[in-house]
Amino acid sequence: MSGLGKEGGSARAEIVHSLVENAGGQVECLYFGFGDHDLYVVGEMPNPVTAAALGIAVRSTGVVEAQVNLLLTPEEMDEAAQLPVAYQPPGR
């Protein structure tokens, strides 16, 4: 928040856009919020490993706490639902 007070939201948004784009991704939208999370970024990354790498880089500074959530399209969920998985629930 202190950085936002000095640089403003547009400057921080530019930094986030550059970070994501330099990793081969694209920011779809970026919003600032109040409450549990101060910044929301929705974007597309080349793969989950790249998304994890960005999360590691951002969190390793110790200044920012970030949470990366993988989102799936309906088509990806269809594909996942068709994959054979052998699972035995506990106690059965």
Biopython code that builds the backbone (N, CA, C, O; Angstrom):
import numpy as np
from Bio.PDB.StructureBuilder import StructureBuilder

atoms = [
    (1, "MET", "N", (0.812, -1.189, 0.000)),
    (1, "MET", "CA", (0.000, 0.000, 0.000)),
    (1, "MET", "C", (0.862, 1.262, 0.000)),
    (1, "MET", "O", (0.494, 2.272, -0.600)),
    (2, "SER", "N", (2.002, 1.198, 0.672)),
    (2, "SER", "CA", (2.847, 2.400, 0.675)),
    (2, "SER", "C", (3.344, 2.710, -0.733)),
    (2, "SER", "O", (3.473, 3.876, -1.105)),
    (3, "GLY", "N", (3.626, 1.655, -1.524)),
    (3, "GLY", "CA", (4.036, 1.867, -2.906)),
    (3, "GLY", "C", (2.922, 2.479, -3.735)),
    (3, "GLY", "O", (3.173, 3.323, -4.595)),
    (4, "LEU", "N", (1.698, 2.059, -3.481)),
    (4, "LEU", "CA", (0.560, 2.636, -4.199)),
    (4, "LEU", "C", (0.409, 4.114, -3.866)),
    (4, "LEU", "O", (0.083, 4.923, -4.734)),
    (5, "GLY", "N", (0.644, 4.458, -2.617)),
    (5, "GLY", "CA", (0.545, 5.858, -2.213)),
    (5, "GLY", "C", (1.577, 6.729, -2.895)),
    (5, "GLY", "O", (1.320, 7.901, -3.173)),
    (6, "LYS", "N", (2.741, 6.170, -3.167)),
    (6, "LYS", "CA", (3.815, 6.934, -3.809)),
    (6, "LYS", "C", (3.709, 6.913, -5.327)),
    (6, "LYS", "O", (3.860, 7.950, -5.973)),
    (7, "GLU", "N", (3.447, 5.725, -5.910)),
    (7, "GLU", "CA", (3.495, 5.551, -7.364)),
    (7, "GLU", "C", (2.124, 5.590, -8.032)),
    (7, "GLU", "O", (2.020, 5.919, -9.213)),
    (8, "GLY", "N", (1.084, 5.260, -7.292)),
    (8, "GLY", "CA", (-0.249, 5.189, -7.861)),
    (8, "GLY", "C", (-0.549, 3.822, -8.442)),
    (8, "GLY", "O", (0.348, 2.998, -8.625)),
    (9, "GLY", "N", (-1.814, 3.592, -8.730)),
    (9, "GLY", "CA", (-2.260, 2.306, -9.234)),
    (9, "GLY", "C", (-1.820, 2.026, -10.657)),
    (9, "GLY", "O", (-1.514, 0.883, -10.997)),
    (10, "SER", "N", (-1.785, 3.049, -11.490)),
    (10, "SER", "CA", (-1.407, 2.833, -12.896)),
    (10, "SER", "C", (0.029, 2.347, -13.021)),
    (10, "SER", "O", (0.328, 1.492, -13.855)),
    (11, "ALA", "N", (0.913, 2.884, -12.201)),
    (11, "ALA", "CA", (2.318, 2.461, -12.245)),
    (11, "ALA", "C", (2.453, 1.006, -11.807)),
    (11, "ALA", "O", (3.212, 0.243, -12.405)),
    (12, "ARG", "N", (1.716, 0.619, -10.759)),
    (12, "ARG", "CA", (1.774, -0.775, -10.297)),
    (12, "ARG", "C", (1.179, -1.694, -11.356)),
    (12, "ARG", "O", (1.704, -2.783, -11.589)),
    (13, "ALA", "N", (0.095, -1.276, -11.998)),
    (13, "ALA", "CA", (-0.522, -2.085, -13.043)),
    (13, "ALA", "C", (0.442, -2.302, -14.200)),
    (13, "ALA", "O", (0.501, -3.401, -14.749)),
    (14, "GLU", "N", (1.189, -1.292, -14.576)),
    (14, "GLU", "CA", (2.174, -1.427, -15.653)),
    (14, "GLU", "C", (3.237, -2.458, -15.298)),
    (14, "GLU", "O", (3.661, -3.238, -16.150)),
    (15, "ILE", "N", (3.666, -2.460, -14.042)),
    (15, "ILE", "CA", (4.679, -3.420, -13.596)),
    (15, "ILE", "C", (4.130, -4.843, -13.685)),
    (15, "ILE", "O", (4.826, -5.752, -14.137)),
    (16, "VAL", "N", (2.890, -5.034, -13.257)),
    (16, "VAL", "CA", (2.272, -6.364, -13.314)),
    (16, "VAL", "C", (2.103, -6.810, -14.762)),
    (16, "VAL", "O", (2.399, -7.956, -15.101)),
    (17, "HIS", "N", (1.628, -5.906, -15.617)),
    (17, "HIS", "CA", (1.480, -6.243, -17.035)),
    (17, "HIS", "C", (2.829, -6.669, -17.628)),
    (17, "HIS", "O", (2.906, -7.670, -18.341)),
    (18, "SER", "N", (3.881, -5.918, -17.335)),
    (18, "SER", "CA", (5.217, -6.249, -17.859)),
    (18, "SER", "C", (5.687, -7.602, -17.348)),
    (18, "SER", "O", (6.224, -8.404, -18.113)),
    (19, "LEU", "N", (5.491, -7.858, -16.072)),
    (19, "LEU", "CA", (5.905, -9.129, -15.480)),
    (19, "LEU", "C", (5.240, -10.301, -16.204)),
    (19, "LEU", "O", (5.907, -11.259, -16.595)),
    (20, "VAL", "N", (3.940, -10.216, -16.374)),
    (20, "VAL", "CA", (3.188, -11.305, -17.000)),
    (20, "VAL", "C", (3.547, -11.442, -18.478)),
    (20, "VAL", "O", (3.774, -12.549, -18.966)),
    (21, "GLU", "N", (3.596, -10.330, -19.180)),
    (21, "GLU", "CA", (3.889, -10.379, -20.618)),
    (21, "GLU", "C", (5.305, -10.858, -20.898)),
    (21, "GLU", "O", (5.527, -11.580, -21.870)),
    (22, "ASN", "N", (6.268, -10.472, -20.067)),
    (22, "ASN", "CA", (7.649, -10.930, -20.250)),
    (22, "ASN", "C", (7.783, -12.433, -20.027)),
    (22, "ASN", "O", (8.735, -13.055, -20.497)),
    (23, "ALA", "N", (6.824, -13.010, -19.307)),
    (23, "ALA", "CA", (6.829, -14.462, -19.085)),
    (23, "ALA", "C", (6.029, -15.189, -20.154)),
    (23, "ALA", "O", (5.859, -16.406, -20.082)),
    (24, "GLY", "N", (5.535, -14.451, -21.146)),
    (24, "GLY", "CA", (4.784, -15.073, -22.223)),
    (24, "GLY", "C", (3.290, -15.134, -21.992)),
    (24, "GLY", "O", (2.569, -15.804, -22.731)),
    (25, "GLY", "N", (2.817, -14.427, -20.957)),
    (25, "GLY", "CA", (1.399, -14.445, -20.639)),
    (25, "GLY", "C", (0.698, -13.170, -21.067)),
    (25, "GLY", "O", (1.275, -12.308, -21.730)),
    (26, "GLN", "N", (-0.550, -13.077, -20.675)),
    (26, "GLN", "CA", (-1.366, -11.917, -21.018)),
    (26, "GLN", "C", (-2.303, -11.617, -19.859)),
    (26, "GLN", "O", (-2.956, -12.520, -19.338)),
    (27, "VAL", "N", (-2.374, -10.353, -19.453)),
    (27, "VAL", "CA", (-3.301, -9.929, -18.416)),
    (27, "VAL", "C", (-4.647, -9.639, -19.076)),
    (27, "VAL", "O", (-4.730, -8.841, -20.010)),
    (28, "GLU", "N", (-5.696, -10.293, -18.585)),
    (28, "GLU", "CA", (-7.038, -10.037, -19.104)),
    (28, "GLU", "C", (-7.685, -8.873, -18.366)),
    (28, "GLU", "O", (-8.337, -8.030, -18.983)),
    (29, "CYS", "N", (-7.508, -8.823, -17.041)),
    (29, "CYS", "CA", (-8.009, -7.691, -16.262)),
    (29, "CYS", "C", (-7.228, -7.597, -14.961)),
    (29, "CYS", "O", (-6.655, -8.577, -14.484)),
    (30, "LEU", "N", (-7.220, -6.398, -14.403)),
    (30, "LEU", "CA", (-6.500, -6.126, -13.167)),
    (30, "LEU", "C", (-7.334, -5.127, -12.376)),
    (30, "LEU", "O", (-7.729, -4.082, -12.893)),
    (31, "TYR", "N", (-7.597, -5.463, -11.113)),
    (31, "TYR", "CA", (-8.384, -4.593, -10.241)),
    (31, "TYR", "C", (-7.735, -4.518, -8.873)),
    (31, "TYR", "O", (-7.138, -5.486, -8.402)),
    (32, "PHE", "N", (-7.856, -3.363, -8.239)),
    (32, "PHE", "CA", (-7.446, -3.194, -6.855)),
    (32, "PHE", "C", (-8.685, -3.388, -5.986)),
    (32, "PHE", "O", (-9.794, -3.035, -6.387)),
    (33, "GLY", "N", (-8.490, -3.951, -4.793)),
    (33, "GLY", "CA", (-9.610, -4.195, -3.896)),
    (33, "GLY", "C", (-9.239, -3.883, -2.463)),
    (33, "GLY", "O", (-8.094, -3.553, -2.154)),
    (34, "PHE", "N", (-10.217, -3.994, -1.607)),
    (34, "PHE", "CA", (-10.034, -3.800, -0.173)),
    (34, "PHE", "C", (-10.531, -5.048, 0.525)),
    (34, "PHE", "O", (-11.504, -5.665, 0.092)),
    (35, "GLY", "N", (-9.876, -5.415, 1.589)),
    (35, "GLY", "CA", (-10.270, -6.618, 2.317)),
    (35, "GLY", "C", (-9.113, -7.585, 2.390)),
    (35, "GLY", "O", (-7.975, -7.194, 2.650)),
    (36, "ASP", "N", (-9.413, -8.858, 2.158)),
    (36, "ASP", "CA", (-8.385, -9.895, 2.264)),
    (36, "ASP", "C", (-7.307, -9.759, 1.205)),
    (36, "ASP", "O", (-6.155, -10.120, 1.447)),
    (37, "HIS", "N", (-7.661, -9.242, 0.035)),
    (37, "HIS", "CA", (-6.707, -9.126, -1.067)),
    (37, "HIS", "C", (-6.732, -7.700, -1.615)),
    (37, "HIS", "O", (-7.793, -7.091, -1.747)),
    (38, "ASP", "N", (-5.561, -7.187, -1.926)),
    (38, "ASP", "CA", (-5.435, -5.815, -2.421)),
    (38, "ASP", "C", (-5.406, -5.725, -3.934)),
    (38, "ASP", "O", (-5.709, -4.674, -4.498)),
    (39, "LEU", "N", (-5.048, -6.808, -4.593)),
    (39, "LEU", "CA", (-4.895, -6.793, -6.043)),
    (39, "LEU", "C", (-5.427, -8.099, -6.621)),
    (39, "LEU", "O", (-5.128, -9.183, -6.120)),
    (40, "TYR", "N", (-6.212, -7.979, -7.673)),
    (40, "TYR", "CA", (-6.743, -9.134, -8.385)),
    (40, "TYR", "C", (-6.276, -9.046, -9.824)),
    (40, "TYR", "O", (-6.487, -8.035, -10.495)),
    (41, "VAL", "N", (-5.639, -10.107, -10.296)),
    (41, "VAL", "CA", (-5.171, -10.158, -11.673)),
    (41, "VAL", "C", (-5.700, -11.436, -12.297)),
    (41, "VAL", "O", (-5.487, -12.529, -11.773)),
    (42, "VAL", "N", (-6.386, -11.295, -13.410)),
    (42, "VAL", "CA", (-6.844, -12.460, -14.164)),
    (42, "VAL", "C", (-6.102, -12.429, -15.485)),
    (42, "VAL", "O", (-6.118, -11.426, -16.198)),
    (43, "GLY", "N", (-5.458, -13.526, -15.800)),
    (43, "GLY", "CA", (-4.685, -13.561, -17.031)),
    (43, "GLY", "C", (-4.481, -14.972, -17.509)),
    (43, "GLY", "O", (-4.959, -15.940, -16.916)),
    (44, "GLU", "N", (-3.773, -15.054, -18.573)),
    (44, "GLU", "CA", (-3.474, -16.356, -19.160)),
    (44, "GLU", "C", (-1.960, -16.516, -19.223)),
    (44, "GLU", "O", (-1.244, -15.622, -19.675)),
    (45, "MET", "N", (-1.490, -17.667, -18.764)),
    (45, "MET", "CA", (-0.063, -17.960, -18.791)),
    (45, "MET", "C", (0.164, -19.120, -19.755)),
    (45, "MET", "O", (-0.759, -19.884, -20.036)),
    (46, "PRO", "N", (1.397, -19.255, -20.266)),
    (46, "PRO", "CA", (1.674, -20.350, -21.204)),
    (46, "PRO", "C", (1.415, -21.735, -20.599)),
    (46, "PRO", "O", (1.019, -22.666, -21.301)),
    (47, "ASN", "N", (1.647, -21.854, -19.284)),
    (47, "ASN", "CA", (1.472, -23.143, -18.612)),
    (47, "ASN", "C", (1.516, -22.933, -17.102)),
    (47, "ASN", "O", (1.927, -21.867, -16.646)),
    (48, "PRO", "N", (1.103, -23.924, -16.321)),
    (48, "PRO", "CA", (1.103, -23.782, -14.864)),
    (48, "PRO", "C", (2.491, -23.581, -14.261)),
    (48, "PRO", "O", (2.622, -22.922, -13.229)),
    (49, "VAL", "N", (3.520, -24.133, -14.881)),
    (49, "VAL", "CA", (4.878, -23.980, -14.355)),
    (49, "VAL", "C", (5.305, -22.507, -14.412)),
    (49, "VAL", "O", (5.923, -22.003, -13.474)),
    (50, "THR", "N", (4.980, -21.828, -15.497)),
    (50, "THR", "CA", (5.303, -20.406, -15.617)),
    (50, "THR", "C", (4.538, -19.607, -14.567)),
    (50, "THR", "O", (5.099, -18.698, -13.954)),
    (51, "ALA", "N", (3.277, -19.932, -14.355)),
    (51, "ALA", "CA", (2.491, -19.247, -13.326)),
    (51, "ALA", "C", (3.108, -19.453, -11.953)),
    (51, "ALA", "O", (3.176, -18.520, -11.154)),
    (52, "ALA", "N", (3.556, -20.671, -11.675)),
    (52, "ALA", "CA", (4.215, -20.952, -10.394)),
    (52, "ALA", "C", (5.509, -20.164, -10.259)),
    (52, "ALA", "O", (5.814, -19.652, -9.182)),
    (53, "ALA", "N", (6.266, -20.062, -11.333)),
    (53, "ALA", "CA", (7.529, -19.310, -11.298)),
    (53, "ALA", "C", (7.284, -17.845, -10.957)),
    (53, "ALA", "O", (8.032, -17.250, -10.182)),
    (54, "LEU", "N", (6.236, -17.264, -11.537)),
    (54, "LEU", "CA", (5.913, -15.869, -11.212)),
    (54, "LEU", "C", (5.506, -15.742, -9.752)),
    (54, "LEU", "O", (5.920, -14.804, -9.071)),
    (55, "GLY", "N", (4.704, -16.673, -9.270)),
    (55, "GLY", "CA", (4.304, -16.647, -7.865)),
    (55, "GLY", "C", (5.501, -16.751, -6.934)),
    (55, "GLY", "O", (5.569, -16.051, -5.924)),
    (56, "ILE", "N", (6.437, -17.614, -7.268)),
    (56, "ILE", "CA", (7.660, -17.770, -6.460)),
    (56, "ILE", "C", (8.465, -16.475, -6.471)),
    (56, "ILE", "O", (8.932, -16.024, -5.425)),
    (57, "ALA", "N", (8.626, -15.883, -7.640)),
    (57, "ALA", "CA", (9.414, -14.653, -7.749)),
    (57, "ALA", "C", (8.798, -13.519, -6.939)),
    (57, "ALA", "O", (9.504, -12.789, -6.242)),
    (58, "VAL", "N", (7.494, -13.378, -7.031)),
    (58, "VAL", "CA", (6.815, -12.289, -6.320)),
    (58, "VAL", "C", (6.853, -12.507, -4.815)),
    (58, "VAL", "O", (7.149, -11.582, -4.058)),
    (59, "ARG", "N", (6.557, -13.726, -4.379)),
    (59, "ARG", "CA", (6.517, -14.005, -2.938)),
    (59, "ARG", "C", (7.901, -14.017, -2.307)),
    (59, "ARG", "O", (8.040, -13.698, -1.126)),
    (60, "SER", "N", (8.934, -14.382, -3.077)),
    (60, "SER", "CA", (10.281, -14.486, -2.503)),
    (60, "SER", "C", (10.835, -13.135, -2.071)),
    (60, "SER", "O", (11.805, -13.078, -1.316)),
    (61, "THR", "N", (10.233, -12.050, -2.540)),
    (61, "THR", "CA", (10.690, -10.725, -2.108)),
    (61, "THR", "C", (10.372, -10.479, -0.646)),
    (61, "THR", "O", (11.027, -9.664, 0.003)),
    (62, "GLY", "N", (9.374, -11.175, -0.120)),
    (62, "GLY", "CA", (8.965, -10.971, 1.259)),
    (62, "GLY", "C", (8.108, -9.728, 1.440)),
    (62, "GLY", "O", (7.663, -9.439, 2.551)),
    (63, "VAL", "N", (7.875, -9.000, 0.375)),
    (63, "VAL", "CA", (7.115, -7.751, 0.442)),
    (63, "VAL", "C", (5.661, -7.977, 0.034)),
    (63, "VAL", "O", (4.761, -7.271, 0.488)),
    (64, "VAL", "N", (5.445, -8.965, -0.824)),
    (64, "VAL", "CA", (4.117, -9.216, -1.378)),
    (64, "VAL", "C", (3.709, -10.646, -1.066)),
    (64, "VAL", "O", (4.506, -11.576, -1.192)),
    (65, "GLU", "N", (2.469, -10.807, -0.661)),
    (65, "GLU", "CA", (1.926, -12.145, -0.506)),
    (65, "GLU", "C", (1.001, -12.391, -1.681)),
    (65, "GLU", "O", (0.079, -11.611, -1.921)),
    (66, "ALA", "N", (1.236, -13.455, -2.407)),
    (66, "ALA", "CA", (0.461, -13.731, -3.611)),
    (66, "ALA", "C", (-0.120, -15.124, -3.549)),
    (66, "ALA", "O", (0.451, -16.029, -2.941)),
    (67, "GLN", "N", (-1.251, -15.279, -4.177)),
    (67, "GLN", "CA", (-1.908, -16.577, -4.286)),
    (67, "GLN", "C", (-2.218, -16.805, -5.754)),
    (67, "GLN", "O", (-2.862, -15.971, -6.391)),
    (68, "VAL", "N", (-1.769, -17.921, -6.294)),
    (68, "VAL", "CA", (-2.011, -18.264, -7.693)),
    (68, "VAL", "C", (-3.067, -19.350, -7.737)),
    (68, "VAL", "O", (-2.905, -20.403, -7.121)),
    (69, "ASN", "N", (-4.137, -19.105, -8.455)),
    (69, "ASN", "CA", (-5.214, -20.083, -8.605)),
    (69, "ASN", "C", (-5.331, -20.462, -10.070)),
    (69, "ASN", "O", (-5.477, -19.600, -10.936)),
    (70, "LEU", "N", (-5.268, -21.743, -10.337)),
    (70, "LEU", "CA", (-5.427, -22.246, -11.698)),
    (70, "LEU", "C", (-6.913, -22.310, -12.023)),
    (70, "LEU", "O", (-7.690, -22.938, -11.305)),
    (71, "LEU", "N", (-7.294, -21.661, -13.098)),
    (71, "LEU", "CA", (-8.682, -21.698, -13.557)),
    (71, "LEU", "C", (-8.769, -22.545, -14.814)),
    (71, "LEU", "O", (-7.885, -22.494, -15.669)),
    (72, "LEU", "N", (-9.830, -23.316, -14.923)),
    (72, "LEU", "CA", (-10.020, -24.192, -16.071)),
    (72, "LEU", "C", (-11.245, -23.756, -16.862)),
    (72, "LEU", "O", (-12.244, -23.314, -16.295)),
    (73, "THR", "N", (-11.152, -23.886, -18.162)),
    (73, "THR", "CA", (-12.296, -23.607, -19.026)),
    (73, "THR", "C", (-13.286, -24.769, -18.927)),
    (73, "THR", "O", (-12.916, -25.845, -18.456)),
    (74, "PRO", "N", (-14.530, -24.578, -19.358)),
    (74, "PRO", "CA", (-15.465, -25.701, -19.371)),
    (74, "PRO", "C", (-14.949, -26.876, -20.205)),
    (74, "PRO", "O", (-15.164, -28.032, -19.840)),
    (75, "GLU", "N", (-14.278, -26.594, -21.305)),
    (75, "GLU", "CA", (-13.731, -27.653, -22.151)),
    (75, "GLU", "C", (-12.625, -28.424, -21.431)),
    (75, "GLU", "O", (-12.526, -29.643, -21.567)),
    (76, "GLU", "N", (-11.800, -27.718, -20.673)),
    (76, "GLU", "CA", (-10.752, -28.399, -19.907)),
    (76, "GLU", "C", (-11.357, -29.271, -18.813)),
    (76, "GLU", "O", (-10.839, -30.350, -18.523)),
    (77, "MET", "N", (-12.457, -28.811, -18.200)),
    (77, "MET", "CA", (-13.141, -29.636, -17.197)),
    (77, "MET", "C", (-13.753, -30.871, -17.843)),
    (77, "MET", "O", (-13.738, -31.951, -17.254)),
    (78, "ASP", "N", (-14.298, -30.716, -19.068)),
    (78, "ASP", "CA", (-14.808, -31.873, -19.795)),
    (78, "ASP", "C", (-13.704, -32.907, -19.994)),
    (78, "ASP", "O", (-13.907, -34.102, -19.781)),
    (79, "GLU", "N", (-12.535, -32.425, -20.405)),
    (79, "GLU", "CA", (-11.395, -33.313, -20.626)),
    (79, "GLU", "C", (-10.978, -33.998, -19.331)),
    (79, "GLU", "O", (-10.709, -35.199, -19.319)),
    (80, "ALA", "N", (-10.926, -33.233, -18.237)),
    (80, "ALA", "CA", (-10.537, -33.797, -16.945)),
    (80, "ALA", "C", (-11.534, -34.849, -16.480)),
    (80, "ALA", "O", (-11.154, -35.875, -15.915)),
    (81, "ALA", "N", (-12.802, -34.585, -16.722)),
    (81, "ALA", "CA", (-13.839, -35.522, -16.295)),
    (81, "ALA", "C", (-13.757, -36.853, -17.038)),
    (81, "ALA", "O", (-14.238, -37.871, -16.541)),
    (82, "GLN", "N", (-13.157, -36.849, -18.214)),
    (82, "GLN", "CA", (-13.049, -38.068, -19.023)),
    (82, "GLN", "C", (-11.781, -38.862, -18.747)),
    (82, "GLN", "O", (-11.664, -40.000, -19.202)),
    (83, "LEU", "N", (-10.836, -38.298, -18.020)),
    (83, "LEU", "CA", (-9.602, -39.023, -17.716)),
    (83, "LEU", "C", (-9.880, -40.125, -16.709)),
    (83, "LEU", "O", (-10.527, -39.884, -15.690)),
    (84, "PRO", "N", (-9.399, -41.330, -16.982)),
    (84, "PRO", "CA", (-9.611, -42.417, -16.028)),
    (84, "PRO", "C", (-8.728, -42.227, -14.790)),
    (84, "PRO", "O", (-7.517, -42.029, -14.892)),
    (85, "VAL", "N", (-9.359, -42.292, -13.642)),
    (85, "VAL", "CA", (-8.638, -42.127, -12.370)),
    (85, "VAL", "C", (-9.057, -43.266, -11.450)),
    (85, "VAL", "O", (-10.250, -43.477, -11.227)),
    (86, "ALA", "N", (-8.097, -43.992, -10.920)),
    (86, "ALA", "CA", (-8.367, -45.063, -9.969)),
    (86, "ALA", "C", (-8.239, -44.482, -8.570)),
    (86, "ALA", "O", (-7.150, -44.098, -8.144)),
    (87, "TYR", "N", (-9.363, -44.420, -7.856)),
    (87, "TYR", "CA", (-9.369, -43.841, -6.508)),
    (87, "TYR", "C", (-10.285, -44.657, -5.624)),
    (87, "TYR", "O", (-11.402, -44.999, -6.011)),
    (88, "GLN", "N", (-9.798, -44.970, -4.424)),
    (88, "GLN", "CA", (-10.608, -45.680, -3.437)),
    (88, "GLN", "C", (-10.791, -44.763, -2.237)),
    (88, "GLN", "O", (-9.812, -44.414, -1.577)),
    (89, "PRO", "N", (-12.023, -44.368, -1.943)),
    (89, "PRO", "CA", (-12.264, -43.497, -0.789)),
    (89, "PRO", "C", (-11.829, -44.167, 0.522)),
    (89, "PRO", "O", (-11.828, -45.395, 0.615)),
    (90, "PRO", "N", (-11.466, -43.382, 1.521)),
    (90, "PRO", "CA", (-11.060, -43.948, 2.808)),
    (90, "PRO", "C", (-12.186, -44.787, 3.415)),
    (90, "PRO", "O", (-13.359, -44.424, 3.320)),
    (91, "GLY", "N", (-11.827, -45.893, 4.027)),
    (91, "GLY", "CA", (-12.787, -46.748, 4.722)),
    (91, "GLY", "C", (-13.610, -47.660, 3.838)),
    (91, "GLY", "O", (-14.561, -48.284, 4.308)),
    (92, "ARG", "N", (-13.267, -47.746, 2.589)),
    (92, "ARG", "CA", (-14.045, -48.629, 1.687)),
    (92, "ARG", "C", (-13.204, -49.723, 1.127)),
    (92, "ARG", "O", (-13.696, -50.547, 0.357)),
]
sb = StructureBuilder()
sb.init_structure("model")
sb.init_model(0)
sb.init_chain("A")
sb.init_seg("    ")
for serial, (resi, resn, name, xyz) in enumerate(atoms, 1):
    if name == "N":
        sb.init_residue(resn, " ", resi, " ")
    sb.init_atom(name, np.array(xyz, "f"), 0.0, 1.0, " ", f" {name:<3s}", serial, name[0])
structure = sb.get_structure()
